[in-house]
Amino acid sequence: MAKYFGTNGARGKLDLLTPEFVSRMCTAFGIWSGGKGNNILLARDTRTSGEMLEGAALAGLLSAGCSVTMLGICPSPTVEFSVLKHKASGAVTITASHNPPDWNALKFVDSRSIAVSRERGEEIEKIFEAGPPQAQRAQWNEIQPLHHYATACADHAAAVKAAIDTSLIKRRKPKLVLDCANGTMGQVCPQFFKSLGCEVITLNAQMDGHFPGRPSEPTEANIGELLASVKELGADTGIAWDGDGDRVVFVDETGKFVIGDKIFALSEKIALAQKKGPVVTTVSTTNAIRDIAEKAGCKMHYCRIGAPYISEEMARVGAVVGGEEVGGVVWPSISYGKDGLMTAAKIVEAICRQPLSNLVAGLPSYFNSKTKLPCAPERKYGAVASLAGKLQDKGKPTTIDGVRIDFPDDSWVIVRASGTENYIRIFAEAKSQEKANELMQSYVRMVDAAIG
C-alpha cells in the first residue's frame, strides 16, 4: 500500500510536506511521467505554504529534466483543462482542496487529465524511496527552459462559455451570491458570471490562504453567511466552492441548502438530456443517480471513492458524466477533472428556465445522514476490514471501497476509511430522514466498538 499517496495525491501538514519532500516527490513524478524533455504544468492554490512548496516542486521537476510551465494560482479544474489544451505530459497542483489551512498537498495529474490514484502513486513512491539514478537527473546542459503562462483561467472560462447557452443567461440576468472561500475561484467566478450579464454579489472573494471567511469545505455548517444572504438579498441562487474549486454546492432561492449529491443529480439530468451514455459514480452516492440513469435508459457504473477512480472509470467506459456526493462533477467534454466552474455554469443556465427549488423537487427523493469518527491512520483500514465480514449478512454487500450494505427497502449504509483524513466515514441513505439517521447511528455504534 502507498505510504504517502491517499485518495488523491500526497496530503499532509508541513511536518510531512517539507520542501525537501516536495522536491524529491516531484522529481519522482517527473521521471514517472516520462522524464527528460516532457512538459509538466505547475500550479498552486492560495495557501500560505503554497509559494514555498511551489519553489521546491519546480526544482524537483527541473531536476528530472522536465520543461515546466508555471500557471500560478489556479483552480484545480483549470489545471486539468490546461493539461489537455497544452498537450502536457502531466501536472502538479499544490493544494489541499477542502482541508484546513495548515494542510497542503501535491495533486498529480497525468497526460489525460486524470488524477493519479493511490495505486499508481505507489510507482512514483518507489522512485521517491530509491532515489533516481544519476542518469535520470538532468545534467547542466539538459535543464529545460521555464515557461510562464498567465491566461490559463481565461482559457478555461472560455471553454465553459462555449458549452452553455450564454444568450439565455444574458437575457435572464440572474442574481447570484458567490462564496469563493478565499480560494482560487475568487479570481475566476465573479468576473465569469458578470461577463454573462448576471448580477453578482460576492462573499470571501479575496484570495487568502488563512481562509478567514469560513473553512474551505463548503458544508451547510460552514456557509451560514451565504444561506442568510441569498434570502435577505432575494437572489436566484447562492454558490459556494471549496479552496481549489473542484467542489461546488448551491443555495436555492428560498435560502435552503442544496446538498452536493443533488447538484450531481441535476448535472446528470442536464448531461443526459444533451447526450445519452454511461454514468459513473462512487459507491457512496445517492440512489437518485441510479434512478436518473435508468429513466434515461443509460448504464450506471460504480467505482471506488475519489476523483482518480471516477475519472479512470469514465475514460474506460466512455461516460458522458460522472461525479460524487460532495458536489464534484466531471464533464469529460472539458476534462477528466471535477469542475466546479462548469457545474456552476450549467446549473445557472438551468435556473434561468425554472427556480432551483423546482429543479431539486423534480429529483428522486432520498434522505441521508453522514458522520465521521477519528481513527489513527495505521488502524483505519484494518478496522473497516474487520467490520466487513460482520456486516455482509445484514443485506446486499458491495466491497469496492470499504463495505456498503444495500437493504430491500432501498436504504443503504457505507462504512469506509477516509483516503484524505484520519477518519472512518459512515454514510446512510433512506426514503425518510428518520430512517437514515437511525441506520447511521446503528452503524456508528458498530464502528465505535471496532475501534475501541
C-alpha positions as CSV (number, residue, x, y, z in Angstrom):
1,M,0.0,0.0,0.0
2,A,1.2,3.5,-0.8
3,K,2.9,5.3,2.1
4,Y,2.3,8.9,1.1
5,F,-0.4,8.8,-1.5
6,G,-4.0,8.9,-0.4
7,T,-7.2,9.0,-2.5
8,N,-5.9,12.0,-4.5
9,G,-2.2,12.8,-4.1
10,A,0.2,13.2,-1.2
11,R,-1.5,15.2,1.5
12,G,-0.5,16.4,5.0
13,K,0.8,19.2,7.2
14,L,4.2,20.8,6.9
15,D,5.9,18.2,9.1
16,L,5.4,15.8,6.1
17,L,5.3,18.3,3.2
18,T,8.7,19.8,3.7
19,P,10.4,21.5,0.8
20,E,12.8,18.5,0.6
21,F,10.0,16.0,0.5
22,V,8.1,18.0,-2.2
23,S,11.3,18.4,-4.3
24,R,12.1,14.7,-4.2
25,M,8.5,13.6,-4.9
26,C,8.2,16.0,-7.9
27,T,11.5,14.6,-9.2
28,A,10.0,11.1,-9.0
29,F,6.7,12.3,-10.7
30,G,8.7,13.9,-13.4
31,I,10.6,10.7,-14.1
32,W,7.4,8.6,-13.8
33,S,5.6,10.8,-16.3
34,G,8.3,10.4,-19.0
35,G,11.3,12.2,-17.8
36,K,13.6,14.5,-19.7
37,G,12.0,16.9,-22.2
38,N,8.4,16.3,-21.1
39,N,6.3,19.4,-20.3
40,I,4.7,19.4,-16.8
41,L,2.3,22.1,-15.7
42,L,2.7,23.5,-12.2
43,A,0.1,25.5,-10.2
44,R,-1.0,26.2,-6.6
45,D,-3.8,27.4,-4.6
46,T,-3.9,30.3,-2.1
47,R,-2.5,28.6,1.0
48,T,0.3,30.3,2.9
49,S,2.7,27.5,2.2
50,G,2.0,27.4,-1.5
51,E,4.7,29.6,-2.8
52,M,7.4,27.9,-0.7
53,L,6.3,24.4,-1.9
54,E,5.9,25.7,-5.5
55,G,9.6,26.6,-5.5
56,A,10.5,23.1,-4.2
57,A,8.3,21.4,-6.8
58,L,9.8,23.4,-9.6
59,A,13.3,22.4,-8.5
60,G,12.3,18.8,-8.4
61,L,10.7,18.8,-11.8
62,L,13.6,20.6,-13.4
63,S,16.0,18.2,-11.8
64,A,14.1,15.4,-13.6
65,G,14.8,17.2,-16.9
66,C,11.2,18.3,-17.4
67,S,10.2,21.5,-19.1
68,V,7.9,23.3,-16.7
69,T,5.0,25.7,-17.5
70,M,4.0,27.8,-14.5
71,L,0.3,28.6,-14.3
72,G,0.4,30.5,-11.0
73,I,-2.6,30.4,-8.7
74,C,-5.3,28.4,-10.4
75,P,-8.3,26.3,-9.6
76,S,-7.6,22.5,-9.9
77,P,-10.2,22.1,-12.7
78,T,-8.3,24.9,-14.7
79,V,-5.1,22.9,-14.3
80,E,-6.8,19.7,-15.6
81,F,-8.3,21.5,-18.5
82,S,-4.9,23.1,-19.3
83,V,-3.2,19.7,-19.4
84,L,-5.3,18.8,-22.5
85,K,-5.0,22.2,-24.0
86,H,-1.2,22.3,-23.8
87,K,-0.9,18.6,-24.6
88,A,1.3,18.4,-21.4
89,S,2.7,15.1,-20.0
90,G,1.1,15.9,-16.7
91,A,0.6,18.5,-13.9
92,V,1.3,19.1,-10.3
93,T,-1.1,21.2,-8.3
94,I,-0.1,22.3,-4.8
95,T,-3.4,22.3,-3.0
96,A,-5.1,20.6,-0.1
97,S,-8.5,21.3,-1.6
98,H,-11.1,21.3,1.3
99,N,-8.7,20.6,4.1
100,P,-7.8,23.2,6.8
101,P,-5.3,26.0,6.1
102,D,-2.3,24.3,7.9
103,W,-2.6,21.4,5.4
104,N,-1.3,21.2,1.9
105,A,-0.9,18.5,-0.8
106,L,0.6,17.5,-4.1
107,K,-2.1,16.6,-6.6
108,F,-0.7,14.8,-9.6
109,V,-2.4,14.6,-13.0
110,D,-1.4,12.5,-16.0
111,S,-1.5,13.4,-19.7
112,R,-5.2,12.5,-20.0
113,S,-6.1,15.0,-17.2
114,I,-6.8,12.0,-14.8
115,A,-5.6,12.4,-11.2
116,V,-3.0,9.8,-10.1
117,S,-4.6,7.3,-7.7
118,R,-3.1,5.7,-4.7
119,E,-2.2,2.6,-6.7
120,R,-0.4,4.5,-9.5
121,G,1.1,6.6,-6.8
122,E,2.9,3.5,-5.5
123,E,5.0,3.6,-8.7
124,I,6.0,7.2,-8.0
125,E,6.8,6.3,-4.4
126,K,9.2,3.6,-5.5
127,I,11.2,6.1,-7.4
128,F,11.0,8.5,-4.5
129,E,12.2,6.0,-2.0
130,A,15.0,4.5,-4.1
131,G,16.2,7.8,-5.4
132,P,16.5,8.3,-9.2
133,P,19.8,7.1,-10.8
134,Q,22.1,10.0,-11.8
135,A,21.4,9.2,-15.5
136,Q,17.7,10.1,-15.0
137,R,18.6,13.5,-13.5
138,A,19.2,16.5,-15.8
139,Q,22.8,17.5,-16.3
140,W,23.7,21.1,-16.6
141,N,23.2,21.1,-20.3
142,E,19.9,19.2,-20.0
143,I,18.0,21.6,-17.8
144,Q,14.9,22.6,-19.7
145,P,13.5,26.2,-20.0
146,L,10.9,27.5,-17.6
147,H,7.7,29.0,-19.1
148,H,5.1,31.2,-17.5
149,Y,1.5,31.1,-18.8
150,A,-0.8,33.7,-17.4
151,T,-4.1,33.1,-19.1
152,A,-5.0,29.5,-18.0
153,C,-8.1,30.8,-16.1
154,A,-9.3,32.8,-19.1
155,D,-8.8,29.7,-21.4
156,H,-10.8,27.6,-19.0
157,A,-13.6,30.2,-18.7
158,A,-13.8,30.5,-22.5
159,A,-14.2,26.7,-22.9
160,V,-17.0,26.7,-20.3
161,K,-18.8,29.6,-22.0
162,A,-18.7,27.7,-25.3
163,A,-20.5,24.8,-23.6
164,I,-23.5,26.8,-22.2
165,D,-26.3,29.0,-23.6
166,T,-24.8,32.4,-22.8
167,S,-27.6,34.2,-24.6
168,L,-30.2,32.7,-22.2
169,I,-28.3,33.8,-19.2
170,K,-27.7,37.3,-20.5
171,R,-31.5,37.7,-21.2
172,R,-32.5,36.3,-17.8
173,K,-29.7,38.2,-15.8
174,P,-30.0,36.0,-12.6
175,K,-28.9,37.4,-9.3
176,L,-26.2,35.3,-7.8
177,V,-24.4,35.3,-4.4
178,L,-20.9,33.7,-4.8
179,D,-19.0,32.4,-1.9
180,C,-15.4,31.8,-3.2
181,A,-14.0,30.5,0.2
182,N,-11.0,32.9,0.0
183,G,-9.7,30.4,-2.6
184,T,-8.8,30.2,-6.2
185,M,-12.3,30.7,-7.5
186,G,-12.1,34.3,-6.3
187,Q,-10.1,35.2,-9.4
188,V,-12.4,33.3,-11.8
189,C,-16.0,33.1,-10.9
190,P,-17.1,36.7,-10.1
191,Q,-15.8,38.0,-13.4
192,F,-17.0,35.0,-15.3
193,F,-20.6,35.4,-14.2
194,K,-20.5,39.2,-14.5
195,S,-19.4,38.7,-18.2
196,L,-22.6,36.7,-18.7
197,G,-24.8,39.6,-17.5
198,C,-25.5,38.2,-14.1
199,E,-25.9,40.4,-11.1
200,V,-23.2,39.2,-8.8
201,I,-22.7,39.7,-5.0
202,T,-19.5,38.1,-3.6
203,L,-18.5,36.6,-0.2
204,N,-15.0,35.7,0.6
205,A,-13.8,36.6,-2.9
206,Q,-10.4,37.9,-1.7
207,M,-7.8,35.2,-2.0
208,D,-6.3,34.5,1.4
209,G,-4.7,31.2,2.4
210,H,-5.7,31.7,6.1
211,F,-9.3,31.2,5.0
212,P,-10.6,34.0,7.3
213,G,-14.1,34.0,5.9
214,R,-15.0,30.3,6.5
215,P,-13.4,26.9,6.5
216,S,-12.6,25.7,3.0
217,E,-15.0,22.8,2.8
218,P,-18.5,24.0,1.6
219,T,-20.7,22.2,4.1
220,E,-24.0,23.5,5.2
221,A,-22.5,24.3,8.6
222,N,-19.7,26.4,7.0
223,I,-21.7,28.5,4.7
224,G,-24.2,30.2,7.1
225,E,-23.5,33.6,5.7
226,L,-24.3,32.5,2.2
227,L,-27.6,30.9,3.3
228,A,-28.7,34.1,5.0
229,S,-27.5,36.4,2.2
230,V,-29.5,34.6,-0.5
231,K,-32.7,35.0,1.3
232,E,-32.0,38.6,2.5
233,L,-31.0,39.8,-0.9
234,G,-33.7,38.0,-2.9
235,A,-31.1,36.2,-5.0
236,D,-31.9,33.5,-7.5
237,T,-29.2,31.3,-6.0
238,G,-26.1,31.1,-3.9
239,I,-23.0,29.2,-5.0
240,A,-20.1,28.0,-2.7
241,W,-16.9,26.3,-3.7
242,D,-14.0,24.8,-1.8
243,G,-10.5,26.2,-1.8
244,D,-9.4,24.8,-5.2
245,G,-12.7,24.9,-7.0
246,D,-13.4,21.3,-7.7
247,R,-16.4,21.0,-5.3
248,V,-19.5,23.2,-5.5
249,V,-22.7,23.4,-3.6
250,F,-25.8,25.6,-4.0
251,V,-28.4,27.5,-2.0
252,D,-31.8,27.8,-3.6
253,E,-33.9,31.0,-3.9
254,T,-35.6,30.3,-0.6
255,G,-32.3,30.1,1.3
256,K,-32.3,26.3,1.6
257,F,-29.0,24.4,1.3
258,V,-28.8,22.0,-1.7
259,I,-26.5,19.1,-0.8
260,G,-23.8,18.1,-3.2
261,D,-25.3,14.9,-4.4
262,K,-28.4,16.8,-5.6
263,I,-26.2,19.1,-7.6
264,F,-24.6,16.0,-9.2
265,A,-28.1,14.6,-9.9
266,L,-29.2,17.8,-11.6
267,S,-25.9,17.8,-13.6
268,E,-26.6,14.2,-14.6
269,K,-30.1,15.1,-15.9
270,I,-28.7,18.1,-17.8
271,A,-25.9,16.0,-19.4
272,L,-28.1,13.0,-20.3
273,A,-30.7,15.4,-21.9
274,Q,-28.0,16.5,-24.2
275,K,-26.3,13.2,-24.9
276,K,-27.1,9.6,-23.8
277,G,-24.3,7.5,-22.5
278,P,-22.8,5.8,-19.4
279,V,-22.8,7.5,-16.0
280,V,-20.1,6.9,-13.4
281,T,-20.4,7.5,-9.7
282,T,-19.0,6.2,-6.4
283,V,-20.4,3.6,-4.0
284,S,-21.2,6.4,-1.5
285,T,-23.5,8.4,-3.8
286,T,-27.3,8.7,-3.6
287,N,-29.5,6.2,-5.4
288,A,-31.0,9.2,-7.2
289,I,-28.1,8.9,-9.6
290,R,-29.1,5.3,-10.4
291,D,-32.7,6.2,-10.8
292,I,-32.0,9.1,-13.3
293,A,-29.7,6.9,-15.4
294,E,-32.2,4.1,-15.5
295,K,-35.0,6.5,-16.6
296,A,-32.8,7.8,-19.4
297,G,-32.0,4.3,-20.5
298,C,-28.3,4.7,-19.6
299,K,-26.0,2.3,-17.9
300,M,-24.6,3.0,-14.4
301,H,-21.1,2.2,-13.3
302,Y,-20.0,2.3,-9.7
303,C,-16.4,2.9,-8.6
304,R,-14.3,3.5,-5.6
305,I,-14.5,6.9,-3.8
306,G,-12.1,9.5,-5.1
307,A,-11.6,11.7,-8.1
308,P,-8.9,9.4,-9.7
309,Y,-11.2,6.4,-9.7
310,I,-14.2,8.3,-11.1
311,S,-12.1,9.6,-14.0
312,E,-10.4,6.3,-14.7
313,E,-13.7,4.5,-14.9
314,M,-15.2,7.3,-17.0
315,A,-12.3,7.0,-19.5
316,R,-12.7,3.2,-19.6
317,V,-16.5,3.2,-20.3
318,G,-16.7,6.4,-22.3
319,A,-19.0,8.1,-19.8
320,V,-20.8,11.3,-20.6
321,V,-20.9,12.5,-17.0
322,G,-19.6,11.4,-13.6
323,G,-19.4,12.6,-10.1
324,E,-19.7,12.1,-6.3
325,E,-21.8,13.1,-3.4
326,V,-19.7,16.0,-2.2
327,G,-20.6,18.2,-5.2
328,G,-17.8,17.2,-7.5
329,V,-19.0,16.6,-11.2
330,V,-16.8,15.6,-14.1
331,W,-17.6,16.9,-17.6
332,P,-15.4,15.0,-20.0
333,S,-16.0,17.5,-22.8
334,I,-13.9,19.9,-20.7
335,S,-11.5,17.5,-18.9
336,Y,-11.5,14.4,-16.6
337,G,-11.2,16.6,-13.5
338,K,-14.1,17.6,-11.2
339,D,-15.0,21.0,-12.5
340,G,-16.8,23.5,-10.1
341,L,-16.9,26.2,-12.7
342,M,-18.5,24.1,-15.4
343,T,-21.0,22.7,-12.9
344,A,-21.9,26.1,-11.6
345,A,-22.4,27.4,-15.1
346,K,-24.6,24.5,-16.1
347,I,-26.8,24.9,-13.0
348,V,-27.1,28.7,-13.5
349,E,-28.2,28.1,-17.1
350,A,-30.8,25.7,-15.8
351,I,-32.2,28.1,-13.2
352,C,-32.8,30.6,-16.0
353,R,-35.6,28.3,-17.1
354,Q,-37.1,27.5,-13.7
355,P,-36.2,28.1,-10.0
356,L,-33.6,25.9,-8.3
357,S,-36.1,24.7,-5.7
358,N,-38.3,23.4,-8.5
359,L,-35.4,21.6,-10.2
360,V,-34.5,19.9,-6.9
361,A,-38.1,19.0,-6.2
362,G,-38.1,17.1,-9.5
363,L,-35.3,14.8,-8.4
364,P,-35.9,11.3,-6.9
365,S,-36.3,11.8,-3.2
366,Y,-33.9,10.3,-0.7
367,F,-32.6,11.4,2.6
368,N,-29.1,10.9,4.0
369,S,-27.1,11.1,7.2
370,K,-23.4,11.3,7.5
371,T,-20.7,11.3,10.1
372,K,-17.0,10.5,10.6
373,L,-15.2,9.0,13.6
374,P,-11.5,9.8,14.3
375,C,-9.2,6.8,13.8
376,A,-5.4,6.6,13.6
377,P,-4.1,6.1,10.1
378,E,-2.5,2.8,10.9
379,R,-5.8,1.4,12.2
380,K,-8.5,2.8,10.0
381,Y,-8.2,0.3,7.1
382,G,-7.9,-2.7,9.4
383,A,-10.9,-1.6,11.4
384,V,-13.1,-1.4,8.3
385,A,-11.8,-4.7,7.0
386,S,-12.6,-6.4,10.3
387,L,-16.2,-5.0,10.1
388,A,-16.7,-6.1,6.5
389,G,-17.2,-9.8,7.4
390,K,-19.6,-9.0,10.2
391,L,-21.8,-6.7,8.1
392,Q,-22.2,-8.8,5.0
393,D,-25.0,-10.9,6.3
394,K,-27.2,-7.8,7.0
395,G,-28.0,-7.0,3.4
396,K,-26.5,-7.0,-0.1
397,P,-22.8,-6.1,0.2
398,T,-20.6,-4.1,-2.1
399,T,-16.9,-4.1,-1.2
400,I,-15.5,-1.9,-4.0
401,D,-14.5,0.6,-1.3
402,G,-15.0,-0.2,2.4
403,V,-18.3,-2.0,2.7
404,R,-21.7,-0.8,1.5
405,I,-24.8,-2.7,2.5
406,D,-28.0,-2.3,0.5
407,F,-31.3,-3.3,2.0
408,P,-34.6,-4.4,0.3
409,D,-36.4,-1.1,1.2
410,D,-33.9,0.9,-1.0
411,S,-31.9,2.1,2.0
412,W,-28.2,1.6,2.3
413,V,-25.2,2.3,4.5
414,I,-21.5,2.5,3.8
415,V,-18.5,2.3,6.2
416,R,-15.1,3.2,4.8
417,A,-11.7,4.6,5.8
418,S,-11.1,8.1,4.5
419,G,-8.4,8.4,1.9
420,T,-7.6,12.0,2.8
421,E,-8.1,12.3,6.5
422,N,-7.7,10.2,9.7
423,Y,-11.3,9.2,9.9
424,I,-13.7,6.4,9.3
425,R,-16.7,7.7,7.4
426,I,-20.3,6.4,7.8
427,F,-23.0,7.4,5.3
428,A,-26.6,6.2,5.3
429,E,-29.5,6.8,2.9
430,A,-33.2,6.0,3.1
431,K,-36.6,7.1,2.0
432,S,-37.0,9.2,5.2
433,Q,-34.7,11.2,7.3
434,E,-35.7,9.4,10.4
435,K,-34.7,6.0,8.8
436,A,-31.4,7.4,7.5
437,N,-30.5,8.8,11.0
438,E,-31.4,5.6,12.7
439,L,-29.4,3.5,10.2
440,M,-26.4,5.7,10.6
441,Q,-26.5,5.6,14.4
442,S,-26.7,1.9,14.5
443,Y,-23.5,1.6,12.4
444,V,-21.7,4.3,14.4
445,R,-22.1,2.0,17.4
446,M,-20.6,-0.9,15.5
447,V,-17.6,1.2,14.3
448,D,-17.1,2.6,17.8
449,A,-16.9,-0.9,19.2
450,A,-14.4,-2.0,16.4
451,I,-12.0,0.9,17.0
452,G,-12.3,0.8,20.8
